[in-house]
Amino acid sequence: MFNRTIVQLIPSMRAKSGGPVNVVRSIKHVMDRININNEVIETQERWFSSGTKFFSNISNIYFSHCIWDIKSFTYIILGNNSYIFSHGMLSRKAFGRNKYKKRIFSKLFYLLVQIRRVTVIFGSQSEFDEAIFQPKNHLILPNPVKPIVDSSHSAIMKNRTGKIKFVYFSRFDKRKGLSELISAFDAVSPDNAEFHILGLISDTDYENSIKNLTKNKPNVVIHENCTGVEARKIMQKCDIICLWSQFEGQPMSVLEGVSDGLLPLVSPNCNLPFETMSYFGLQTFTSVTDLPKIIEYFCAFDRNSLEKLRKDYQSTIDLNELLNQRFERFLRNL
């Protein structure tokens, strides 16, 4: 029996959706299922008292979403065997978006990580290569994925009819590349396709700009105020899940979409732990100017050919083995 407690840190679990919270929930689900003692601590708690009992004999899994949180610093200093999930926040582009004070604080944090010999976990080799801070102690380990709703493929397949449906399921955030995707889709103007947007509230100004961009575009559909299971069910009716991020740690919505049989249309910065655009022969299409060609590629399939492509792609990917089982082995060996 595992005789230690693994602690996950996160500022708040109040969000109903989004990458950080879903990562925490997925990892907790894995640990609960394989009987590992674990705890989730929210560092925004007023007294942070729930964490004091774990300062001795713990394995501390620490998420980089808290890297500017002084309470989390306490864990790095006092905890044993600390691990940090980079989750894309060490990307040069992510770092460049921070304010001056955060940059200074971040450098102090990275220095502390080196002194404490903390292991930083990256989702892929590309995430490590793009990191502004490359620690000597690091692992490359994809996050696990736990389906949110029943994803019986036989039931889902019946919902996929008619036009080819592209879907964006992420925050209204400029760095996610939604405006570039819409512009590329509009440039192609395919009669046999639709573009669905499941945008989570983040940047109100950017959300308004997207709504203006999609006016008088009948083949672009925005699903407002749609989150959680409801959003996932809409996504399952689509064919291709899209994300063109400038930087990304683990794009949970894309991972969940692929686990439901959607095909991924992603930028090279989306940091997926398995083959994506290269499988479709599109690995050299890396810029915004290539997006229309990628959309044309998918739109060229009829419904039967698209289903065959989906089946062939899914047969090359064993998500359970690649993500969950590998992650389980890591947790058991801590």
N, C-alpha and C positions, 0 to 999 in steps of 0.2 A: 504493500500500500504506500502510495506517495505520502511522505511524512512532512511535506512543507506546503506552504500556501503561496500560490502565484497571484500576484496583485496586478491588476490593470488600472492605470490612471487615466482619467479623462476629465476635462473641465466640467462637463455636464452631460447627463444622459437624457435630458428632457426632450431633445430633438426626436421627432418621430421617424425621421429618415436622414439620409446623408451618409457619406463614406465613413467618417470617424465612428459614429455610433454603431453602424452596421458591422464594422470590423470588430468592435468590442463585443457586440452580441454574438457574432459568429464564433469568435474564439472562446467565449464563455460557454457556448453551447457544446463545443468540442470537449472542453475540460469537464463539464458536467457529465457528458455521456461516457467518458472514460474514467470517471471517478477520481478526478484530481481536485484537491481542495483549492478553491480560488475565490477571489473577491474583486469587485469593481469599486473603486474609490473615486468619488467626485471631488476634485480639488477645490471647487467653488463652495463647498460646505463651509459654514462660518467658522467652526472651531477645528475642523479637520481631525476631530478626536477619533474617528473610526479607524484611522490609519496607525495610531500609535502602537497597537498591539502586534503589528506586523514588522516592527523594526528589527526583530531578532529572527534569524533563521528563515529568511524569505528568499524567493526568487522574484525579483521585481521586474515585471514587464511594463515598460514605461513608454508612453506614446508621445511622439514629437509634437503633437498638437499642444502639448503643455510646455514647450521648451522655454517659454518666457514666464513661467509660473514658479514663483519662489517656493511654494509648498512642494512642488515636484523636485526642486533642487534638494530639499531635505531628504527625499527618498534616495536620490542618487548618492548623497553623502553617507547616509546611514544604512542603506539597504545592502544586501548581498546579491551577487550574481545578477547585476542589472542588465536589462536589454532595452534598447530603444528601437521602435519601429519608425523608420524614416518617413514612410507614407508620403514621399514626394516633397516634403517640406525642406529638404536639404538641397533641392534643385537650385542651380544658379539663378534661374528665372524667378523662382519663388523667393529666394533670398533678396534679389534685386528689388522686389516689391515692398520690402520692409522699410520702416522708418529708421532713421539714424540710431536712435537709442536702442531699438530692437537689435540692430546689427551688432552693436557693442556688447549687449547682453548675450547675444547668441555666441559671439566669439569666446566670452568667458565660460559659457556653457560647454562649448566644444573642448576648451582647455581642460575643464573638469572631467569630461568624458575620457580624455586621453589619460589623465592622471589616475582616474579610477579604473581604467582599462575596461570600460563599459563596452559591450558588444552592440553594434548598430546593425539592425536587420533591414536589408533592402529587398524590394520585391522582385528585382531583376538586375542583370548585369548592366543594362543600360541606365537604370536609376543610379547605380553606384558610379558609373562613368560620368554622369552628369552632375554629381553632387559637388557642391562647393567645398565640402568638408569630407575627406575620405579617410576614415579611421583605419588603423592597422587591424583592430579587432572588429570583424564584420562577418555577417552571414548573408547569403542570398536565399530567401525563403518566401514563396508566395503566401498570401493570406488565404485561409479557408473560406468557403462559401456555403452558407446555409440557405436553402430555398425558403422564401417567405410564404408562398402559397403552394397548393398542390400543383405540381408541374407535370402531371401525367401527359406524356407526349401525344398519346392517341387522342386525348380530349383537346389538347392545344391545337393539333393539326387541323381539326375540323373548323377551328375559328379562322384559319388562314386561307382566305378566299379573295377573289376579285383582284384589285390592283395590288401591285407590289408596294408594301408599306415600309417606309423608313421611319425610325423613331429616335428622338433625342430625349434622354431621361437623366437629367442632372440639374444643377443649380443654374439660375440666370446669372451667369458670371462670364465676363468677357474672355477670361483665359480659357474657358471651355470650348471656344470656337464655334458657338452656335450661329453667329451672324455669317461666318464664312461658309458653313454648311448650307444655310438658307440661300445665300447668294449663288453658290454652285448649283444647287437644285433648281433655282430660278433660271440660271443660264442654260441648263439642259432642257427645262420645261417638258418633262416626259408626260405623255398623255396616259401612260399605263401605271403611274406611280403617285403616291401621296407621301407627304412629309408630316409626321405627327410630333408635336412638342409637348413633353411633360416636364415643364420647368418648375423647379422648386424655388421659392422666394429667397432671394439673396441680395441682389442689387436692383433696387426699384427703377432707377434711371435706365439701366441696361434692359430691364424687362420692358419698359415702355418703348425703348428704341426697337426692340424685337417686334413688338406689336405693330409699330408703324411700318417696319420693314415687310411685314406679312399682310398688310392691308391689300385687298383686291387680289389675293392669291388663293383661289378656291382649292388648290391642291396642297395647301399648307394649313394644318389644323392645330390650333393651340388649345390644349385641355387645361383650363384654369382651375386652381384650387383642387388639384387632384394629386393625392399622395398615398403612400402606404400600399396596402393590398389592392385598392381600387386602381391605382396607377400601374401596379404590376400586372393586373389582368388586362389592361389596355395594351401594355407592352407586349404581352403574350400573343396578341392578335396580329402583331407586326412581323416583318421578315428580317429587317436589317437594323441593328442598333448602332447609332452613330455618336462619335465623340472625337473632336479634333482639338484636344487640349494642348496648351503651350507647355505644361508640365503636369504630371500626375503620379501619384503613388500607387494606389490600388483602385482602379475605377470599378467600384462595387456594382454599379448599375450594369456595366458592360459584362462583368463576370456573371451576374445573375441572368442577364439576357442570353448569354451564350449557353448557360446551363439549361435554359428553357428552349434552346434550339434556334435562337436568332443568330444571324451571321454578323460579324463585327466589321464596321467601317470606322477605322481609328487612325489617328495620327501616330507617327513614330514615337511620340512622347507619352503615349498612354500606358506604357509600362505593363503590358499584359505578360503573364508568365508562360504563355504558350504561343505557338506560331499563329500569326494573324494575317496581315496583308500579303505576306510572302506565300501563303498557301494558295492565294488566288492569282499569283503571278504579278502582284501589284507592289512588290517591295521597293521598287525604284520610284514610286509615286509618293513623294515626301513633302511637297509644298502645297500651298493653297491653290496655286494655279493648276495642280493636278486633280483637284477635287471633282470638277465636272467629268473628267475621264473616268474616275472611279465610279461615280454615280451612273454614267452611261454603261459601264461594265455590268453592274447589277441589273439595270433596267433592260438589258438585252435578253435576259432569261424569260421564258414563259413560265407559267405556274408549275408545270410538271418538271421542267428542267431545274427550276429554283429549288424544288423540294429534293431533287436528287443531289444537287450541290450541297444542300443543308445536311442531308444524310451522310454524304461522303465526308464533309467537314467534321461532323460530330463523331464519326468513327475514328478520326485521328486524335481525338481529345478525350482522355479519361480524367474528368475534373476531380472525381472523388479520390483517385490515386494520386494525381499530381498535387492537389491542394490539401485535402483533408487528411489523408493517411500520412503524407510526408510531414505535415504539421503535427500530427499526433506523435510521431516518432520523436520529433524535436522536443515536445512537451514532456514526454516520458523520460527523456534522457537528461533533463535539467538537473 
